[in-house]
Amino acid sequence: MNDEIRKLGDQYFKKTMVPVKAKLDALHVAVAVFHGMDYIVSWNFTPILNPILHKVIIEINQEHGLETPFILTPEELMEG
């Protein structure tokens, strides 16, 4: 965890306008993005799994030259 990750997580949170209870999810995504993870697998990303919000996250990452991991539920990962 560092300031860059916190700032990225704050950007996700503010621009996606997810509920306050999802702020930790936004930070979790920021950690994965910062460390170059290919996938995030979780049951608890309902707000972030929304395709419109996911698009916002992708756009923020592109602005920073960062890759966006696939955000999946365990079921989706097992299907593909």
LOSE-34750 format. One record per residue: x, y, z of N, C-alpha, C, O in turn. Coordinates in steps of 0.02 Angstrom, whole numbers, plus 50000, padded with zeros to 5 digits. Layout:
@n.px:X	n.py:Y	n.pz:Z	ca.px:X	ca.py:Y	ca.pz:Z	c.px:X	c.py:Y	c.pz:Z	o.px:X	o.py:Y	o.pz:Z
...
***
This chain:
@n.px:50042	n.py:49941	n.pz:50000	ca.px:50000	ca.py:50000	ca.pz:50000	c.px:50045	c.py:50061	c.pz:50000	o.px:50092	o.py:50067	o.pz:50039
@n.px:50029	n.py:50107	n.pz:49956	ca.px:50066	ca.py:50170	ca.pz:49954	c.px:50020	c.py:50226	c.pz:49932	o.px:49961	o.py:50215	o.pz:49919
@n.px:50047	n.py:50287	n.pz:49928	ca.px:50005	ca.py:50344	ca.pz:49910	c.px:49975	c.py:50339	c.pz:49840	o.px:49918	o.py:50360	o.pz:49829
@n.px:50013	n.py:50311	n.pz:49793	ca.px:49987	ca.py:50303	ca.pz:49725	c.px:49926	c.py:50258	c.pz:49723	o.px:49877	o.py:50273	o.pz:49689
@n.px:49929	n.py:50204	n.pz:49760	ca.px:49872	ca.py:50158	ca.pz:49763	c.px:49812	c.py:50192	c.pz:49795	o.px:49756	o.py:50186	o.pz:49771
@n.px:49824	n.py:50227	n.pz:49850	ca.px:49769	ca.py:50263	ca.pz:49883	c.px:49737	c.py:50314	c.pz:49837	o.px:49675	o.py:50319	o.pz:49834
@n.px:49778	n.py:50351	n.pz:49800	ca.px:49751	ca.py:50402	ca.pz:49754	c.px:49711	c.py:50370	c.pz:49698	o.px:49658	o.py:50395	o.pz:49679
@n.px:49736	n.py:50314	n.pz:49671	ca.px:49700	ca.py:50279	ca.pz:49618	c.px:49634	c.py:50252	c.pz:49645	o.px:49582	o.py:50259	o.pz:49611
@n.px:49634	n.py:50222	n.pz:49703	ca.px:49573	ca.py:50197	ca.pz:49734	c.px:49523	c.py:50253	c.pz:49746	o.px:49463	o.py:50244	o.pz:49735
@n.px:49547	n.py:50311	n.pz:49768	ca.px:49503	ca.py:50369	ca.pz:49778	c.px:49472	c.py:50392	c.pz:49712	o.px:49414	o.py:50410	o.pz:49709
@n.px:49512	n.py:50391	n.pz:49658	ca.px:49485	ca.py:50410	ca.pz:49593	c.px:49430	c.py:50362	c.pz:49571	o.px:49377	o.py:50384	o.pz:49548
@n.px:49441	n.py:50297	n.pz:49579	ca.px:49389	ca.py:50249	ca.pz:49562	c.px:49326	c.py:50263	c.pz:49601	o.px:49271	o.py:50265	o.pz:49574
@n.px:49335	n.py:50273	n.pz:49666	ca.px:49278	ca.py:50283	ca.pz:49710	c.px:49238	c.py:50345	c.pz:49690	o.px:49177	o.py:50344	o.pz:49686
@n.px:49274	n.py:50400	n.pz:49679	ca.px:49240	ca.py:50463	ca.pz:49663	c.px:49208	c.py:50463	c.pz:49594	o.px:49151	o.py:50487	o.pz:49586
@n.px:49242	n.py:50437	n.pz:49545	ca.px:49216	ca.py:50440	ca.pz:49476	c.px:49162	c.py:50387	c.pz:49462	o.px:49120	o.py:50398	o.pz:49419
@n.px:49163	n.py:50331	n.pz:49498	ca.px:49111	ca.py:50281	ca.pz:49487	c.px:49051	c.py:50294	c.pz:49531	o.px:48996	o.py:50268	o.pz:49517
@n.px:49060	n.py:50334	n.pz:49583	ca.px:49007	ca.py:50350	ca.pz:49631	c.px:48974	c.py:50287	c.pz:49659	o.px:48913	o.py:50284	o.pz:49667
@n.px:49015	n.py:50237	n.pz:49675	ca.px:48989	ca.py:50177	ca.pz:49708	c.px:48970	c.py:50194	c.pz:49779	o.px:48994	o.py:50244	o.pz:49806
@n.px:48928	n.py:50154	n.pz:49811	ca.px:48910	ca.py:50168	ca.pz:49881	c.px:48972	c.py:50167	c.pz:49926	o.px:49022	o.py:50135	o.pz:49910
@n.px:48967	n.py:50203	n.pz:49981	ca.px:49023	ca.py:50207	ca.pz:50028	c.px:49047	c.py:50138	c.pz:50049	o.px:49107	o.py:50127	o.pz:50059
@n.px:49000	n.py:50091	n.pz:50056	ca.px:49020	ca.py:50023	ca.pz:50078	c.px:49065	c.py:49989	c.pz:50026	o.px:49097	o.py:49939	o.pz:50042
@n.px:49068	n.py:50015	n.pz:49965	ca.px:49110	ca.py:49985	ca.pz:49912	c.px:49177	c.py:50021	c.pz:49905	o.px:49216	o.py:50004	o.pz:49861
@n.px:49191	n.py:50069	n.pz:49949	ca.px:49254	ca.py:50105	ca.pz:49944	c.px:49314	c.py:50058	c.pz:49951	o.px:49364	o.py:50066	o.pz:49916
@n.px:49309	n.py:50009	n.pz:49994	ca.px:49363	ca.py:49961	ca.pz:50003	c.px:49372	c.py:49919	c.pz:49939	o.px:49428	o.py:49900	o.pz:49923
@n.px:49317	n.py:49905	n.pz:49904	ca.px:49322	ca.py:49869	ca.pz:49840	c.px:49363	c.py:49910	c.pz:49789	o.px:49404	o.py:49883	o.pz:49753
@n.px:49351	n.py:49975	n.pz:49788	ca.px:49388	ca.py:50019	ca.pz:49743	c.px:49463	c.py:50017	c.pz:49759	o.px:49504	o.py:50017	o.pz:49714
@n.px:49479	n.py:50016	n.pz:49823	ca.px:49548	ca.py:50012	ca.pz:49844	c.px:49579	c.py:49944	c.pz:49825	o.px:49637	o.py:49941	o.pz:49804
@n.px:49540	n.py:49892	n.pz:49833	ca.px:49562	ca.py:49825	ca.pz:49814	c.px:49580	c.py:49823	c.pz:49739	o.px:49631	o.py:49794	o.pz:49720
@n.px:49537	n.py:49853	n.pz:49698	ca.px:49551	ca.py:49856	ca.pz:49626	c.px:49615	c.py:49895	c.pz:49614	o.px:49656	o.py:49875	o.pz:49572
@n.px:49624	n.py:49950	n.pz:49649	ca.px:49684	ca.py:49991	ca.pz:49640	c.px:49748	c.py:49952	c.pz:49657	o.px:49798	o.py:49958	o.pz:49623
@n.px:49746	n.py:49912	n.pz:49710	ca.px:49804	ca.py:49871	ca.pz:49729	c.px:49820	c.py:49822	c.pz:49672	o.px:49877	o.py:49814	o.pz:49653
@n.px:49768	n.py:49789	n.pz:49646	ca.px:49778	ca.py:49740	ca.pz:49592	c.px:49806	c.py:49773	c.pz:49529	o.px:49851	o.py:49747	o.pz:49497
@n.px:49779	n.py:49831	n.pz:49512	ca.px:49802	ca.py:49867	ca.pz:49453	c.px:49874	c.py:49889	c.pz:49461	o.px:49916	o.py:49878	o.pz:49417
@n.px:49890	n.py:49918	n.pz:49518	ca.px:49957	ca.py:49942	ca.pz:49531	c.px:50009	c.py:49886	c.pz:49526	o.px:50065	o.py:49897	o.pz:49502
@n.px:49990	n.py:49827	n.pz:49548	ca.px:50037	ca.py:49770	ca.pz:49548	c.px:50032	c.py:49727	c.pz:49486	o.px:50063	o.py:49674	o.pz:49482
@n.px:49993	n.py:49749	n.pz:49436	ca.px:49991	ca.py:49716	ca.pz:49371	c.px:49957	c.py:49648	c.pz:49371	o.px:49975	o.py:49604	o.pz:49331
@n.px:49908	n.py:49638	n.pz:49415	ca.px:49871	ca.py:49575	ca.pz:49416	c.px:49829	c.py:49567	c.pz:49353	o.px:49803	o.py:49617	o.pz:49326
@n.px:49822	n.py:49506	n.pz:49329	ca.px:49782	ca.py:49493	ca.pz:49269	c.px:49708	c.py:49485	c.pz:49286	o.px:49664	o.py:49502	o.pz:49246
@n.px:49694	n.py:49458	n.pz:49346	ca.px:49625	ca.py:49444	ca.pz:49366	c.px:49613	c.py:49466	c.pz:49438	o.px:49658	o.py:49465	o.pz:49480
@n.px:49551	n.py:49485	n.pz:49451	ca.px:49526	ca.py:49494	ca.pz:49519	c.px:49465	c.py:49448	c.pz:49523	o.px:49418	o.py:49455	o.pz:49484
@n.px:49466	n.py:49401	n.pz:49570	ca.px:49412	ca.py:49353	ca.pz:49578	c.px:49381	c.py:49364	c.pz:49646	o.px:49414	o.py:49359	o.pz:49697
@n.px:49316	n.py:49380	n.pz:49646	ca.px:49282	ca.py:49394	ca.pz:49710	c.px:49207	c.py:49387	c.pz:49702	o.px:49180	o.py:49397	o.pz:49648
@n.px:49175	n.py:49369	n.pz:49756	ca.px:49102	ca.py:49369	ca.pz:49759	c.px:49076	c.py:49438	c.pz:49776	o.px:49017	o.py:49453	o.pz:49765
@n.px:49118	n.py:49481	n.pz:49803	ca.px:49096	ca.py:49542	ca.pz:49836	c.px:49106	c.py:49606	c.pz:49796	o.px:49111	o.py:49660	o.pz:49825
@n.px:49109	n.py:49602	n.pz:49730	ca.px:49121	ca.py:49662	ca.pz:49690	c.px:49059	c.py:49684	c.pz:49652	o.px:49066	o.py:49712	o.pz:49597
@n.px:49000	n.py:49672	n.pz:49678	ca.px:48939	ca.py:49687	ca.pz:49641	c.px:48939	c.py:49758	c.pz:49611	o.px:48926	o.py:49764	o.pz:49551
@n.px:48954	n.py:49811	n.pz:49649	ca.px:48953	ca.py:49878	ca.pz:49618	c.px:49005	c.py:49885	c.pz:49562	o.px:48991	o.py:49915	o.pz:49511
@n.px:49064	n.py:49859	n.pz:49573	ca.px:49119	ca.py:49867	ca.pz:49525	c.px:49109	c.py:49822	c.pz:49465	o.px:49134	o.py:49837	o.pz:49411
@n.px:49072	n.py:49767	n.pz:49472	ca.px:49060	ca.py:49722	ca.pz:49416	c.px:49011	c.py:49751	c.pz:49366	o.px:49004	o.py:49726	o.pz:49310
@n.px:48977	n.py:49804	n.pz:49385	ca.px:48931	ca.py:49838	ca.pz:49340	c.px:48970	c.py:49860	c.pz:49278	o.px:49021	o.py:49894	o.pz:49284
@n.px:48947	n.py:49842	n.pz:49217	ca.px:48985	ca.py:49858	ca.pz:49156	c.px:48997	c.py:49933	c.pz:49146	o.px:49050	o.py:49952	o.pz:49121
@n.px:48951	n.py:49975	n.pz:49166	ca.px:48961	ca.py:50047	ca.pz:49157	c.px:49016	c.py:50072	c.pz:49204	o.px:49058	o.py:50112	o.pz:49184
@n.px:49015	n.py:50048	n.pz:49266	ca.px:49067	ca.py:50069	ca.pz:49313	c.px:49135	c.py:50040	c.pz:49294	o.px:49186	o.py:50073	o.pz:49302
@n.px:49134	n.py:49979	n.pz:49270	ca.px:49197	ca.py:49947	ca.pz:49248	c.px:49228	c.py:49988	c.pz:49191	o.px:49289	o.py:49995	o.pz:49188
@n.px:49186	n.py:50015	n.pz:49147	ca.px:49211	ca.py:50057	ca.pz:49092	c.px:49246	c.py:50119	c.pz:49120	o.px:49298	o.py:50140	o.pz:49094
@n.px:49219	n.py:50148	n.pz:49173	ca.px:49250	ca.py:50207	ca.pz:49204	c.px:49319	c.py:50188	c.pz:49232	o.px:49367	o.py:50226	o.pz:49225
@n.px:49323	n.py:50130	n.pz:49264	ca.px:49387	ca.py:50108	ca.pz:49291	c.px:49438	c.py:50098	c.pz:49235	o.px:49496	o.py:50117	o.pz:49242
@n.px:49416	n.py:50069	n.pz:49180	ca.px:49461	ca.py:50060	ca.pz:49122	c.px:49486	c.py:50127	c.pz:49097	o.px:49545	o.py:50135	o.pz:49082
@n.px:49441	n.py:50176	n.pz:49091	ca.px:49460	ca.py:50242	ca.pz:49067	c.px:49511	c.py:50275	c.pz:49114	o.px:49559	o.py:50306	o.pz:49090
@n.px:49500	n.py:50270	n.pz:49179	ca.px:49547	ca.py:50298	ca.pz:49227	c.px:49615	c.py:50265	c.pz:49219	o.px:49667	o.py:50299	o.pz:49217
@n.px:49615	n.py:50199	n.pz:49213	ca.px:49679	ca.py:50164	ca.pz:49205	c.px:49714	c.py:50184	c.pz:49140	o.px:49775	o.py:50192	o.pz:49140
@n.px:49677	n.py:50192	n.pz:49086	ca.px:49707	ca.py:50212	ca.pz:49023	c.px:49739	c.py:50281	c.pz:49029	o.px:49793	o.py:50294	o.pz:49001
@n.px:49707	n.py:50326	n.pz:49066	ca.px:49735	ca.py:50393	ca.pz:49077	c.px:49804	c.py:50389	c.pz:49112	o.px:49846	o.py:50432	o.pz:49101
@n.px:49813	n.py:50338	n.pz:49152	ca.px:49875	ca.py:50329	ca.pz:49191	c.px:49923	c.py:50279	c.pz:49159	o.px:49975	o.py:50263	o.pz:49187
@n.px:49904	n.py:50253	n.pz:49100	ca.px:49946	ca.py:50204	ca.pz:49066	c.px:49947	c.py:50136	c.pz:49103	o.px:49997	o.py:50100	o.pz:49101
@n.px:49893	n.py:50120	n.pz:49136	ca.px:49888	ca.py:50058	ca.pz:49174	c.px:49841	c.py:50008	c.pz:49141	o.px:49793	o.py:50027	o.pz:49108
@n.px:49856	n.py:49944	n.pz:49149	ca.px:49813	ca.py:49891	ca.pz:49123	c.px:49758	c.py:49875	c.pz:49174	o.px:49770	o.py:49880	o.pz:49234
@n.px:49700	n.py:49857	n.pz:49150	ca.px:49644	ca.py:49840	ca.pz:49193	c.px:49637	c.py:49764	c.pz:49196	o.px:49629	o.py:49731	o.pz:49144
@n.px:49639	n.py:49735	n.pz:49256	ca.px:49629	ca.py:49663	ca.pz:49261	c.px:49556	c.py:49645	c.pz:49247	o.px:49511	o.py:49687	o.pz:49254
@n.px:49544	n.py:49583	n.pz:49228	ca.px:49476	ca.py:49558	ca.pz:49223	c.px:49449	c.py:49551	c.pz:49293	o.px:49483	o.py:49525	o.pz:49338
@n.px:49388	n.py:49575	n.pz:49304	ca.px:49356	ca.py:49570	ca.pz:49370	c.px:49300	c.py:49519	c.pz:49363	o.px:49250	o.py:49531	o.pz:49328
@n.px:49307	n.py:49463	n.pz:49396	ca.px:49263	ca.py:49406	ca.pz:49386	c.px:49239	c.py:49377	c.pz:49452	o.px:49272	o.py:49384	o.pz:49504
@n.px:49182	n.py:49343	n.pz:49450	ca.px:49162	ca.py:49301	ca.pz:49506	c.px:49195	c.py:49234	c.pz:49497	o.px:49217	o.py:49218	o.pz:49441
@n.px:49200	n.py:49193	n.pz:49549	ca.px:49229	ca.py:49126	ca.pz:49540	c.px:49192	c.py:49085	c.pz:49487	o.px:49224	o.py:49047	o.pz:49450
@n.px:49126	n.py:49091	n.pz:49484	ca.px:49088	ca.py:49055	ca.pz:49434	c.px:49110	c.py:49073	c.pz:49363	o.px:49120	o.py:49030	o.pz:49321
@n.px:49117	n.py:49139	n.pz:49351	ca.px:49137	ca.py:49161	ca.pz:49284	c.px:49206	c.py:49135	c.pz:49266	o.px:49218	o.py:49117	o.pz:49209
@n.px:49251	n.py:49135	n.pz:49314	ca.px:49318	ca.py:49110	ca.pz:49301	c.px:49317	c.py:49036	c.pz:49283	o.px:49353	o.py:49014	o.pz:49238
@n.px:49277	n.py:48998	n.pz:49317	ca.px:49273	ca.py:48926	ca.pz:49305	c.px:49240	c.py:48910	c.pz:49238	o.px:49255	o.py:48859	o.pz:49207
@n.px:49195	n.py:48954	n.pz:49215	ca.px:49162	ca.py:48944	ca.pz:49150	c.px:49210	c.py:48954	c.pz:49093	o.px:49206	o.py:48919	o.pz:49042
@n.px:49255	n.py:49002	n.pz:49099	ca.px:49298	ca.py:49021	ca.pz:49044	c.px:49363	c.py:48986	c.pz:49045	o.px:49404	o.py:48997	o.pz:49001
***
